[in-house]
Each structure stands twice: as C-alpha cells, then as structure tokens.
C-alpha cells in the first residue's frame, strides 16, 4: 500500500544522538550492536568548529584516514531520534510525497506558523500548516497537467512565490491564494496564515495593514466594550474594525470610519449661544415633564370622583340578584281560640280582650301580589278580604269539618277533630286535652270508615 508520513524533529534531539555511542556490525552474530571502543579525534559526525580549524581541519577533506576508516565501519548511531510529540504530524495514504519545502510565517495574532509545501509523485502540490501536533492541509493543487513527480521546491519570500520544478519545466506559484475565498468564513476556516479578512475581501497579510491600534499610545484605550479615543487628533482619522475571535476563528463584528477635523465648522464656531440654547432645551424638557405629571394627576382625580359617584349611586338603588323566582312557603303558627271564636261569630267576653290584642292568621285563596313596595312609600289602607268558602259537611272518611284547633306540645303538632253537629256545651278551650281526645276516640268507635282513607283530610 502506498503511503507517506511527515514528521517533525528537534535539532537538539539530533545533536544528542550524534554525541552518543556508535553502532558496529558483528560478523559472528550478524547484527548491529553498540560500540564502546575508542573514538578518533576529531569526532566523526561532528561539525567543523573554530577549535578544529585552529588544528588545521578546515573541511572534511582535511580529516585524517583514521577518522574516515572509522566512519566506514560505524555509519550508524546507537541512540534513536524520535519525532516531536512521539508521532508523525501527518500520515496520508495513496500519496507518495517526493519533495518538501517549509516557510515560517508570522500571522496577525503574533504567533509564527510553519507552512509546508509538499510535492507528490504525480504532479500535485499540497499546502499545509502545522497547528500544534497536527498538520492541516489547506489546499491541493494540480500544478502539472501530465502526471510526473515534483523534483524541486524553492520558496522565495521576496517574490512571495513558490517555484516548482519537474522534468517538463518550472512553474511559479504564489504563496497565498487569498482571492479564491469569497466569504469571511471561507477565509478564516481555511486557516491560511498568509490570508486575512479585512471586512470586504480576503487579502494577503503582506499587502495590507491590519495593525491593532492603541499599542503604545496613551490616547487610545482598548477595553472589553470597545476602543476609546481621547484627545482626538487628525492623525486618528481612518477606519476602525472590531473583530470577534473564538478558538482561532475571527469574524468582523463592526466597522467605523472616523474623520477628525482640524477645526470646528464655521457655523458651529460662530455660534456663541450654544450653552444658552442647551440650557433652554433642558428647561423646555423639564416643563414638558412637569406638564405631563400634572395632567396625569388631574386625570386620576377625575377618575376617582367618577368611581365614588357610581358606587354611591349603586348603594341607593339597592341590591339585585339574578335568578329564577321561588315560591314563598308560608309558615303556619298556632292559632288562638279567640280568633276562631271571632270567625264563628261568637260573642267575646271581657276577659278575652287580652287575647284579641294579638293578630290572627287567615288563609285566603288566591296568590299574593309580587310587587315590591318601597319602604319609603306608605301602604294604602287594607281592604277586608272576602269571607272563606263554606266547609264541606262530611269528609270521605266520615270525619266532620276541618280541624278547629291546632296545638303544639313537646314539638309535635296534632289536630283536634270535632263534628259540626256537636253542641258546644262549654267554651272551646275550657276542656282539657284528655277530655277532648276521649270524646273523639269514643265517637270514632261508632263510625263506619271507608276502605281507603283520604289521609289528606287529617
């Protein structure tokens, strides 16, 4: 399977490995093992230093034969050099990288990023940026129409270009292709350190100034809520942009165009009544507020008066209850004997004058008037009711006329029955209850009762 890996190494780790022990091939065991013998001077694999030059070794061609023979027998170092982070930055399948070039770029956030240009064996160019311990591929461009391996990659910062060489020729490719990003999000999410969004287009950072104002200047103060410009001068004129940033993603929030005039306009300069007009405006504002408060107070007073008048009017009219009319059930009370004697036309004795002082209850056929009479009006004189209809002489159960006396004793009501033809030997209420009840029971023995009594007559 075709695959490629891109690793990053620290120079200090490489230097430590070259300063360590060497390896030697053992013919007996047929394997490479650690060599702990003597090492000639100057040390094989070391760089030519000033100390070596003072000894007459200005290049590797000046090294003695002992050093060259040692290098032939000990070409490997015993210590391994691990990649930074312990793993490759990128492992890509189905790709065979042939050349690699790196450029270090300082972005607008002040950090430096490594941008990698990697040529493939079929004529493609991959552009990537190192972000932490990962490698993010920004774009993949086919630089040659015919598939052929990329043999040379050269970065020119002066020309802001990358030169790609192959068997068919050499191509000049710009380091930044910011114009292909049409929106802010495309420009930012591409994560290209060469590009930045200026509010209208994605531009190359080398051709535009995105310098943050306020650095080292006392008249510009940057806070969490914006930029404060104090004691403005004509030099502060220009365009100010506010960006929001979260996890490396920056987007434009607001843009302002500030123009500081060297002097005030003539109309404003010749106006001498500016403070007076301002004070008059503030006075007019106070008058408007006071007038509004007075109007509200008057409206509240009028509304309160109206509510009080309506409540008093409702009290005079009385209370009204909505609902269906209900029949009034009269309560029957004990009727005194004096009233019965008056109804029968009996003569009243002088000793019964006290009893006649109390009103009597009369039941009159018909319905009572339902109209409500106002207590303030006087009732007209009562018209004497018509006499009651004559009572039947004989009831269905053989009992005589309707009850003549209604009495109460111990909370139980009973009725005294009496025949119409029985003479009244004594006053109606002179006999005791026992005598009256005995007479009634004795008389009921000789009565012939019907099979079904009419209980409504009792």
FIMIVO-130578 format. One record per residue (C-alpha): x, y, z; residue number from 1. Coordinates in steps of 0.02 Angstrom, whole numbers, plus 50000, padded with zeros to 5 digits. Example, Ala and Ser with C-alpha at 12.3 -4.5 7.8 and 13.67 -1.06 7.14 Angstrom:
<rs>
+-------+-------+-------+-----+
:    xx :    yy :    zz : pos :
+-------+-------+-------+-----+
: 50615 : 49775 : 50390 :   1 :
: 50684 : 49947 : 50357 :   2 :
+-------+-------+-------+-----+
</rs>
This chain:
<rs>
+-------+-------+-------+-----+
:    xx :    yy :    zz : pos :
+-------+-------+-------+-----+
: 50000 : 50000 : 50000 :   1 :
: 50066 : 50171 : 49951 :   2 :
: 50076 : 50296 : 50094 :   3 :
: 50181 : 50439 : 50159 :   4 :
: 50219 : 50513 : 50328 :   5 :
: 50277 : 50687 : 50377 :   6 :
: 50374 : 50703 : 50540 :   7 :
: 50450 : 50849 : 50634 :   8 :
: 50611 : 50831 : 50733 :   9 :
: 50701 : 50941 : 50858 :  10 :
: 50881 : 50985 : 50817 :  11 :
: 50929 : 50962 : 50999 :  12 :
: 50872 : 50780 : 50992 :  13 :
: 50976 : 50753 : 50834 :  14 :
: 51129 : 50833 : 50916 :  15 :
: 51110 : 50724 : 51070 :  16 :
: 51104 : 50566 : 50962 :  17 :
: 51264 : 50614 : 50868 :  18 :
: 51354 : 50644 : 51032 :  19 :
: 51308 : 50471 : 51095 :  20 :
: 51384 : 50299 : 51061 :  21 :
: 51405 : 50221 : 50889 :  22 :
: 51348 : 50053 : 50822 :  23 :
: 51457 : 49916 : 50748 :  24 :
: 51413 : 49764 : 50640 :  25 :
: 51464 : 49599 : 50719 :  26 :
: 51510 : 49463 : 50593 :  27 :
: 51491 : 49323 : 50721 :  28 :
: 51313 : 49365 : 50769 :  29 :
: 51272 : 49452 : 50605 :  30 :
: 51185 : 49600 : 50685 :  31 :
: 51218 : 49780 : 50733 :  32 :
: 51267 : 49810 : 50914 :  33 :
: 51332 : 49952 : 51022 :  34 :
: 51516 : 50002 : 51003 :  35 :
: 51604 : 50052 : 51163 :  36 :
: 51785 : 50065 : 51097 :  37 :
: 51897 : 50215 : 51064 :  38 :
: 51840 : 50360 : 50955 :  39 :
: 51967 : 50454 : 50849 :  40 :
: 51994 : 50643 : 50853 :  41 :
: 51910 : 50747 : 50783 :  42 :
: 51749 : 50655 : 50823 :  43 :
: 51668 : 50578 : 50669 :  44 :
: 51500 : 50658 : 50627 :  45 :
: 51536 : 50821 : 50716 :  46 :
: 51537 : 50991 : 50633 :  47 :
: 51695 : 51089 : 50591 :  48 :
: 51717 : 51216 : 50731 :  49 :
: 51842 : 51355 : 50765 :  50 :
: 51938 : 51236 : 50876 :  51 :
: 51952 : 51112 : 50732 :  52 :
: 52010 : 51250 : 50615 :  53 :
: 52149 : 51300 : 50734 :  54 :
: 52208 : 51119 : 50723 :  55 :
: 52211 : 51128 : 50533 :  56 :
: 52045 : 51044 : 50494 :  57 :
: 51953 : 51170 : 50386 :  58 :
: 51841 : 51042 : 50295 :  59 :
: 51802 : 50856 : 50291 :  60 :
: 51935 : 50831 : 50159 :  61 :
: 52068 : 50878 : 50288 :  62 :
: 52016 : 50739 : 50409 :  63 :
: 52145 : 50601 : 50440 :  64 :
: 52123 : 50424 : 50370 :  65 :
: 52086 : 50354 : 50543 :  66 :
: 51928 : 50459 : 50552 :  67 :
: 51875 : 50408 : 50376 :  68 :
: 51904 : 50222 : 50412 :  69 :
: 51803 : 50237 : 50574 :  70 :
: 51656 : 50313 : 50481 :  71 :
: 51656 : 50168 : 50355 :  72 :
: 51643 : 50039 : 50495 :  73 :
: 51525 : 50140 : 50608 :  74 :
: 51398 : 50231 : 50497 :  75 :
: 51254 : 50217 : 50623 :  76 :
: 51222 : 50296 : 50793 :  77 :
: 51157 : 50193 : 50937 :  78 :
: 51028 : 50320 : 51002 :  79 :
: 50863 : 50339 : 50908 :  80 :
: 50790 : 50508 : 50866 :  81 :
: 50602 : 50512 : 50899 :  82 :
: 50489 : 50639 : 50811 :  83 :
: 50425 : 50786 : 50912 :  84 :
: 50269 : 50734 : 51005 :  85 :
: 50312 : 50550 : 50984 :  86 :
: 50213 : 50528 : 50821 :  87 :
: 50208 : 50594 : 50642 :  88 :
: 50118 : 50755 : 50601 :  89 :
: 50032 : 50677 : 50451 :  90 :
: 50007 : 50502 : 50382 :  91 :
: 49923 : 50505 : 50211 :  92 :
: 49876 : 50352 : 50111 :  93 :
: 49878 : 50334 : 49921 :  94 :
: 50004 : 50477 : 49910 :  95 :
: 50192 : 50472 : 49883 :  96 :
: 50275 : 50636 : 49930 :  97 :
: 50434 : 50670 : 49832 :  98 :
: 50489 : 50844 : 49892 :  99 :
: 50458 : 50955 : 50043 : 100 :
: 50485 : 51142 : 50074 : 101 :
: 50444 : 51241 : 50232 : 102 :
: 50412 : 51426 : 50261 : 103 :
: 50388 : 51506 : 50432 : 104 :
: 50254 : 51643 : 50432 : 105 :
: 50206 : 51767 : 50569 : 106 :
: 50018 : 51788 : 50571 : 107 :
: 49915 : 51936 : 50633 : 108 :
: 49891 : 51855 : 50803 : 109 :
: 50077 : 51872 : 50837 : 110 :
: 50116 : 51685 : 50826 : 111 :
: 50231 : 51602 : 50700 : 112 :
: 50167 : 51456 : 50597 : 113 :
: 50258 : 51331 : 50487 : 114 :
: 50182 : 51314 : 50313 : 115 :
: 50230 : 51157 : 50218 : 116 :
: 50232 : 51137 : 50029 : 117 :
: 50236 : 50953 : 49979 : 118 :
: 50257 : 50891 : 49801 : 119 :
: 50187 : 50720 : 49752 : 120 :
: 50245 : 50590 : 49629 : 121 :
: 50102 : 50625 : 49507 : 122 :
: 50122 : 50815 : 49490 : 123 :
: 50014 : 50883 : 49632 : 124 :
: 50058 : 51014 : 49763 : 125 :
: 49990 : 51003 : 49941 : 126 :
: 49993 : 51157 : 50053 : 127 :
: 49976 : 51128 : 50241 : 128 :
: 50000 : 51220 : 50406 : 129 :
: 50063 : 51149 : 50570 : 130 :
: 49937 : 51177 : 50711 : 131 :
: 50002 : 51108 : 50874 : 132 :
: 50038 : 50924 : 50850 : 133 :
: 49933 : 50908 : 50691 : 134 :
: 49953 : 50955 : 50510 : 135 :
: 49805 : 51038 : 50425 : 136 :
: 49802 : 51031 : 50234 : 137 :
: 49745 : 51199 : 50166 : 138 :
: 49732 : 51158 : 49981 : 139 :
: 49782 : 51030 : 49849 : 140 :
: 49828 : 51098 : 49675 : 141 :
: 49874 : 51004 : 49517 : 142 :
: 50023 : 51102 : 49453 : 143 :
: 50067 : 50990 : 49305 : 144 :
: 49939 : 50926 : 49179 : 145 :
: 50039 : 50768 : 49140 : 146 :
: 50071 : 50658 : 49292 : 147 :
: 50256 : 50674 : 49339 : 148 :
: 50349 : 50682 : 49503 : 149 :
: 50392 : 50850 : 49579 : 150 :
: 50583 : 50860 : 49589 : 151 :
: 50616 : 51033 : 49660 : 152 :
: 50528 : 51155 : 49778 : 153 :
: 50602 : 51327 : 49815 : 154 :
: 50518 : 51463 : 49924 : 155 :
: 50553 : 51646 : 49879 : 156 :
: 50490 : 51768 : 50011 : 157 :
: 50542 : 51919 : 49909 : 158 :
: 50437 : 51864 : 49761 : 159 :
: 50302 : 51792 : 49875 : 160 :
: 50308 : 51639 : 49763 : 161 :
: 50347 : 51454 : 49763 : 162 :
: 50447 : 51381 : 49618 : 163 :
: 50402 : 51202 : 49572 : 164 :
: 50520 : 51105 : 49460 : 165 :
: 50489 : 50944 : 49364 : 166 :
: 50555 : 50857 : 49208 : 167 :
: 50439 : 50957 : 49094 : 168 :
: 50480 : 51129 : 49165 : 169 :
: 50472 : 51252 : 49310 : 170 :
: 50315 : 51339 : 49373 : 171 :
: 50294 : 51495 : 49482 : 172 :
: 50152 : 51477 : 49608 : 173 :
: 50101 : 51617 : 49730 : 174 :
: 50124 : 51577 : 49913 : 175 :
: 49950 : 51645 : 49953 : 176 :
: 49791 : 51617 : 49852 : 177 :
: 49676 : 51726 : 49958 : 178 :
: 49568 : 51785 : 49813 : 179 :
: 49485 : 51614 : 49796 : 180 :
: 49397 : 51637 : 49965 : 181 :
: 49240 : 51738 : 49933 : 182 :
: 49169 : 51748 : 50110 : 183 :
: 49236 : 51784 : 50283 : 184 :
: 49204 : 51608 : 50346 : 185 :
: 49293 : 51529 : 50198 : 186 :
: 49441 : 51644 : 50226 : 187 :
: 49452 : 51610 : 50411 : 188 :
: 49413 : 51424 : 50408 : 189 :
: 49548 : 51394 : 50276 : 190 :
: 49674 : 51431 : 50416 : 191 :
: 49799 : 51504 : 50293 : 192 :
: 49923 : 51614 : 50389 : 193 :
: 49955 : 51713 : 50229 : 194 :
: 49773 : 51772 : 50218 : 195 :
: 49658 : 51881 : 50324 : 196 :
: 49484 : 51956 : 50306 : 197 :
: 49480 : 52146 : 50303 : 198 :
: 49291 : 52166 : 50308 : 199 :
: 49258 : 52159 : 50122 : 200 :
: 49378 : 52032 : 50047 : 201 :
: 49508 : 51901 : 50092 : 202 :
: 49679 : 51981 : 50064 : 203 :
: 49862 : 51938 : 50082 : 204 :
: 49929 : 51995 : 50251 : 205 :
: 50089 : 52058 : 50168 : 206 :
: 49994 : 52182 : 50058 : 207 :
: 49875 : 52250 : 50193 : 208 :
: 49897 : 52329 : 50364 : 209 :
: 49789 : 52253 : 50499 : 210 :
: 49888 : 52332 : 50640 : 211 :
: 49794 : 52342 : 50804 : 212 :
: 49778 : 52525 : 50859 : 213 :
: 49814 : 52582 : 51033 : 214 :
: 49978 : 52489 : 51061 : 215 :
: 50097 : 52607 : 51148 : 216 :
: 49981 : 52756 : 51128 : 217 :
: 49910 : 52844 : 51279 : 218 :
: 49761 : 52919 : 51188 : 219 :
: 49693 : 52750 : 51132 : 220 :
: 49624 : 52632 : 51261 : 221 :
: 49560 : 52458 : 51221 : 222 :
: 49428 : 52386 : 51337 : 223 :
: 49307 : 52241 : 51337 : 224 :
: 49170 : 52352 : 51268 : 225 :
: 49267 : 52438 : 51128 : 226 :
: 49402 : 52564 : 51086 : 227 :
: 49409 : 52732 : 51174 : 228 :
: 49492 : 52876 : 51081 : 229 :
: 49533 : 53025 : 51193 : 230 :
: 49601 : 53195 : 51138 : 231 :
: 49573 : 53154 : 50956 : 232 :
: 49690 : 53224 : 50826 : 233 :
: 49683 : 53222 : 50636 : 234 :
: 49805 : 53077 : 50641 : 235 :
: 49671 : 52968 : 50720 : 236 :
: 49564 : 52977 : 50564 : 237 :
: 49541 : 52813 : 50474 : 238 :
: 49447 : 52650 : 50477 : 239 :
: 49421 : 52553 : 50638 : 240 :
: 49363 : 52372 : 50638 : 241 :
: 49307 : 52263 : 50782 : 242 :
: 49335 : 52076 : 50768 : 243 :
: 49269 : 51933 : 50872 : 244 :
: 49385 : 51785 : 50899 : 245 :
: 49348 : 51613 : 50971 : 246 :
: 49467 : 51464 : 50957 : 247 :
: 49563 : 51545 : 50817 : 248 :
: 49408 : 51594 : 50717 : 249 :
: 49396 : 51782 : 50689 : 250 :
: 49246 : 51871 : 50615 : 251 :
: 49209 : 52055 : 50587 : 252 :
: 49080 : 52125 : 50709 : 253 :
: 49080 : 52310 : 50668 : 254 :
: 49173 : 52437 : 50562 : 255 :
: 49186 : 52625 : 50590 : 256 :
: 49254 : 52765 : 50481 : 257 :
: 49323 : 52906 : 50590 : 258 :
: 49362 : 53079 : 50522 : 259 :
: 49440 : 53205 : 50640 : 260 :
: 49425 : 53384 : 50577 : 261 :
: 49570 : 53504 : 50613 : 262 :
: 49446 : 53638 : 50672 : 263 :
: 49261 : 53655 : 50704 : 264 :
: 49147 : 53705 : 50558 : 265 :
: 49118 : 53891 : 50537 : 266 :
: 48934 : 53878 : 50579 : 267 :
: 48973 : 53794 : 50742 : 268 :
: 49118 : 53911 : 50781 : 269 :
: 49018 : 54071 : 50754 : 270 :
: 48876 : 54012 : 50863 : 271 :
: 48902 : 54090 : 51033 : 272 :
: 48735 : 54045 : 51107 : 273 :
: 48771 : 53859 : 51113 : 274 :
: 48767 : 53842 : 51304 : 275 :
: 48616 : 53956 : 51313 : 276 :
: 48522 : 53853 : 51185 : 277 :
: 48570 : 53695 : 51277 : 278 :
: 48505 : 53766 : 51442 : 279 :
: 48344 : 53822 : 51358 : 280 :
: 48322 : 53649 : 51283 : 281 :
: 48347 : 53569 : 51454 : 282 :
: 48222 : 53694 : 51529 : 283 :
: 48093 : 53652 : 51396 : 284 :
: 48117 : 53469 : 51433 : 285 :
: 48083 : 53498 : 51618 : 286 :
: 47924 : 53597 : 51577 : 287 :
: 47861 : 53454 : 51468 : 288 :
: 47892 : 53328 : 51608 : 289 :
: 47804 : 53436 : 51739 : 290 :
: 47655 : 53465 : 51624 : 291 :
: 47637 : 53280 : 51591 : 292 :
: 47640 : 53243 : 51779 : 293 :
: 47506 : 53375 : 51814 : 294 :
: 47393 : 53306 : 51677 : 295 :
: 47410 : 53130 : 51748 : 296 :
: 47366 : 53190 : 51924 : 297 :
: 47210 : 53282 : 51860 : 298 :
: 47153 : 53129 : 51763 : 299 :
: 47174 : 53020 : 51918 : 300 :
: 47071 : 53141 : 52023 : 301 :
: 46930 : 53146 : 51895 : 302 :
: 46928 : 52958 : 51880 : 303 :
: 46921 : 52938 : 52070 : 304 :
: 46774 : 53058 : 52082 : 305 :
: 46677 : 52965 : 51948 : 306 :
: 46707 : 52797 : 52033 : 307 :
: 46649 : 52867 : 52201 : 308 :
: 46489 : 52937 : 52124 : 309 :
: 46449 : 52773 : 52037 : 310 :
: 46474 : 52674 : 52199 : 311 :
: 46356 : 52791 : 52295 : 312 :
: 46226 : 52777 : 52157 : 313 :
: 46232 : 52588 : 52165 : 314 :
: 46204 : 52590 : 52353 : 315 :
: 46046 : 52695 : 52332 : 316 :
: 45972 : 52579 : 52203 : 317 :
: 45989 : 52428 : 52315 : 318 :
: 46048 : 52255 : 52281 : 319 :
: 45984 : 52150 : 52139 : 320 :
: 46004 : 51962 : 52124 : 321 :
: 45983 : 51871 : 51961 : 322 :
: 45896 : 51702 : 51968 : 323 :
: 45734 : 51608 : 51948 : 324 :
: 45587 : 51664 : 52058 : 325 :
: 45550 : 51545 : 52201 : 326 :
: 45382 : 51523 : 52286 : 327 :
: 45372 : 51586 : 52462 : 328 :
: 45321 : 51449 : 52580 : 329 :
: 45218 : 51523 : 52723 : 330 :
: 45247 : 51461 : 52897 : 331 :
: 45089 : 51411 : 52994 : 332 :
: 45089 : 51452 : 53177 : 333 :
: 44971 : 51408 : 53319 : 334 :
: 44802 : 51492 : 53302 : 335 :
: 44724 : 51555 : 53461 : 336 :
: 44549 : 51508 : 53508 : 337 :
: 44494 : 51689 : 53518 : 338 :
: 44523 : 51707 : 53332 : 339 :
: 44416 : 51551 : 53299 : 340 :
: 44276 : 51618 : 53406 : 341 :
: 44280 : 51781 : 53312 : 342 :
: 44271 : 51685 : 53146 : 343 :
: 44116 : 51587 : 53206 : 344 :
: 44027 : 51743 : 53263 : 345 :
: 44032 : 51703 : 53446 : 346 :
: 44015 : 51838 : 53573 : 347 :
: 44175 : 51898 : 53652 : 348 :
: 44191 : 51908 : 53840 : 349 :
: 44276 : 52048 : 53927 : 350 :
: 44404 : 51930 : 54000 : 351 :
: 44461 : 51881 : 53822 : 352 :
: 44506 : 52058 : 53771 : 353 :
: 44690 : 52024 : 53802 : 354 :
: 44688 : 51879 : 53677 : 355 :
: 44607 : 51985 : 53542 : 356 :
: 44752 : 52106 : 53551 : 357 :
: 44860 : 51982 : 53456 : 358 :
: 44839 : 51965 : 53266 : 359 :
: 44754 : 51812 : 53191 : 360 :
: 44813 : 51706 : 53044 : 361 :
: 44692 : 51689 : 52899 : 362 :
: 44717 : 51586 : 52742 : 363 :
: 44638 : 51671 : 52591 : 364 :
: 44626 : 51579 : 52424 : 365 :
: 44723 : 51657 : 52281 : 366 :
: 44901 : 51724 : 52255 : 367 :
: 44983 : 51866 : 52347 : 368 :
: 45048 : 52016 : 52247 : 369 :
: 45234 : 52001 : 52200 : 370 :
: 45269 : 52185 : 52177 : 371 :
: 45398 : 52255 : 52296 : 372 :
: 45340 : 52402 : 52395 : 373 :
: 45470 : 52532 : 52436 : 374 :
: 45489 : 52560 : 52622 : 375 :
: 45487 : 52746 : 52592 : 376 :
: 45309 : 52743 : 52523 : 377 :
: 45158 : 52722 : 52635 : 378 :
: 45048 : 52569 : 52610 : 379 :
: 44864 : 52603 : 52568 : 380 :
: 44730 : 52550 : 52687 : 381 :
: 44699 : 52362 : 52687 : 382 :
: 44541 : 52305 : 52602 : 383 :
: 44449 : 52173 : 52704 : 384 :
: 44469 : 52002 : 52621 : 385 :
: 44316 : 51907 : 52560 : 386 :
: 44240 : 51776 : 52676 : 387 :
: 44309 : 51597 : 52657 : 388 :
: 44206 : 51470 : 52561 : 389 :
: 44090 : 51356 : 52662 : 390 :
: 44170 : 51199 : 52726 : 391 :
: 44101 : 51028 : 52674 : 392 :
: 43982 : 50945 : 52796 : 393 :
: 44053 : 50771 : 52781 : 394 :
: 44225 : 50711 : 52726 : 395 :
: 44266 : 50545 : 52637 : 396 :
: 44323 : 50462 : 52796 : 397 :
: 44167 : 50506 : 52896 : 398 :
: 44254 : 50640 : 52997 : 399 :
: 44169 : 50806 : 53017 : 400 :
: 44229 : 50979 : 52971 : 401 :
: 44408 : 51037 : 52956 : 402 :
: 44511 : 51049 : 53113 : 403 :
: 44462 : 51185 : 53228 : 404 :
: 44614 : 51195 : 53339 : 405 :
: 44800 : 51172 : 53301 : 406 :
: 44903 : 51141 : 53453 : 407 :
: 45085 : 51105 : 53489 : 408 :
: 45154 : 51002 : 53630 : 409 :
: 45334 : 50945 : 53654 : 410 :
: 45375 : 50997 : 53475 : 411 :
: 45241 : 50881 : 53397 : 412 :
: 45090 : 50952 : 53306 : 413 :
: 44920 : 50871 : 53314 : 414 :
: 44744 : 50916 : 53257 : 415 :
: 44584 : 50917 : 53358 : 416 :
: 44438 : 50845 : 53256 : 417 :
: 44259 : 50889 : 53302 : 418 :
: 44088 : 50852 : 53224 : 419 :
: 43989 : 51000 : 53160 : 420 :
: 43826 : 50943 : 53240 : 421 :
: 43900 : 50927 : 53414 : 422 :
: 43835 : 51063 : 53527 : 423 :
: 43959 : 51171 : 53612 : 424 :
: 43915 : 51147 : 53794 : 425 :
: 44065 : 51237 : 53855 : 426 :
: 44192 : 51355 : 53781 : 427 :
: 44306 : 51275 : 53650 : 428 :
: 44462 : 51287 : 53753 : 429 :
: 44389 : 51257 : 53926 : 430 :
: 44401 : 51067 : 53911 : 431 :
: 44566 : 50988 : 53937 : 432 :
: 44659 : 50893 : 53806 : 433 :
: 44619 : 50724 : 53887 : 434 :
: 44432 : 50751 : 53885 : 435 :
: 44429 : 50809 : 53705 : 436 :
: 44534 : 50662 : 53648 : 437 :
: 44424 : 50538 : 53743 : 438 :
: 44267 : 50605 : 53661 : 439 :
: 44343 : 50591 : 53488 : 440 :
: 44403 : 50413 : 53515 : 441 :
: 44235 : 50361 : 53586 : 442 :
: 44143 : 50432 : 53438 : 443 :
: 44261 : 50351 : 53312 : 444 :
: 44207 : 50178 : 53377 : 445 :
: 44032 : 50201 : 53304 : 446 :
: 44091 : 50271 : 53136 : 447 :
: 44092 : 50171 : 52977 : 448 :
: 44259 : 50205 : 52890 : 449 :
: 44288 : 50182 : 52706 : 450 :
: 44414 : 50055 : 52640 : 451 :
: 44541 : 50187 : 52584 : 452 :
: 44560 : 50334 : 52697 : 453 :
: 44592 : 50503 : 52624 : 454 :
: 44745 : 50549 : 52726 : 455 :
: 44745 : 50724 : 52658 : 456 :
: 44594 : 50767 : 52763 : 457 :
: 44683 : 50728 : 52926 : 458 :
+-------+-------+-------+-----+
</rs>
